[in-house]
Amino acid sequence: MNKTHLTAAVLLAVIAVGASALFISQPQTPEHEPEKLKIFCAGSLLYPLNKVAEAYMEDNPWVEVEVEGHGSIQVIRHPTELDDPADLLMVADYSLIPIMMYDTPLPDGEGNFTDWYIRFAGNSLVLAYTDQSKYSDIFNASNWYSILAKDDVKIALANPIIDALGYRGLLVLQLAEYYYGDHRIFENVLGPRFNTEIETVEVGSRTVIFVPEELTPLEDKVAVRASSVQIIPLLESGAADYTFLYLSNAEQYNVNYIELPAEINLCSADMDYLYARAQVRFQLARFQSIGLDREGKAIYYGLTIPGNAANPEQAKDS
């Protein structure tokens, strides 16, 4: 199985595990009130997960699957900070789970939110566009960063403070400077586009990208949205010309895209030594206190059952 594709089979297995853990003892009768399986997932999983959830509910009418998509950081914040628990969490960056949940105590003080995760799929970043995008007729894998830097080209970004896609897009831009031997790529594309600039600083053998507490664009060249779910409509409507997307989403939503070199697209753990040359450091005090700096590494998704799930004991016994 190609690890860059989030297949329905993988997601079906995830739902099946979660549902069997929570509802295996429920009688399969029409009179039984449906049991709920609430899932918070990364926005990039929303499209396939909704389709698989529909199929699953048809086969298991006593289970009602509720799927809600957010940026991966926000997915974890819902149960841990916003008192909004779910039965299953699925994020686009598995390493967020131990950082944000392992040492975070439950409201009742009985343990932490979780102490385990399952890493279940990979992906890669591509640059997505449509036939209506400016310069789409000449846009290719050799000149993409020059096109993105043009003043009349509009770019959509996921918010790196909320969504893994957002900080991974920044990492890819920085890694492109190493790959293409052009140290102006990041500055030319994003540069002074925000009220507080995204700064890059050389620290030893790596480049650190400093993300300010708020990303407010100064002009309409860059649009920042909470997650990939909100980016797709900008692309389809022509409000944005180009955006970073996961390969799986570009194919699911049937938009044009170019694949980037493996050395920068975060597709392979064999390339982690190259990806690690870029790092995102959040200026948000809350993130600094938990050590949420994001080092470039291959993309892998992760899932866990939080300790404040509706049926934690049944889930743990699965």
C-alpha angles and dihedrals in degrees: 000000000000105000092212091070121075098215128205089236092061093047093046089054090050093052092044092053093047095045095045089050092053105032111021092118096052118113115245098230129127090233094060114101109245116260116225128234107191116199128187109196141174111270090244089063096049098088099051095034093055091052093048091045090055091052092046093052091051089058094039107037093172090066123073111198116203115192124192123181128210140146109291095249089050091049090062094041091059095071098025101045110008099050090238106129128193135188095235134022122200119184135181092230113049093193091068090071099067093039097049102029114026096073097028111105123225116248091255091051092238101131132308131301092264142335101199144049139182119227105213116164146008136218142174137228122251134175110248128201142149135236088262094057114116112262091005089140091065101027111120146144092278102050104027096113092050090052093048090052094059113112094229094052117096121214129196120208133186111236107262091207089063109021134050089216088062098055091039090056089055091049091052092051091052094045088052089066090061094043098047096034093237114126093190100064098098093043094046094050102039105005115135093352096123136061087245111033123237100237127203121205130185109235112179110303096345140063118236118209111209111210113199123227091258130028107207113166116228093208140016094262090092126041119190120202133178096249147347089273089068095042098060094066090052090055095044093047094048093245086121128033100198140011141169112253137168111262091239092057094046088056095042093051092041097231126148117262144168122222116232126220115282088239090070109018096080093236103129136049087210086070096050091108087062096040091052090069088082126057134178116219118190119218090202105115093220091056093046091055092059096039098245097165108143118221119198110264140143117291117256128162123223140195137196141166109240121228093242094056115137091252105025097157095053090046093052091049093055 
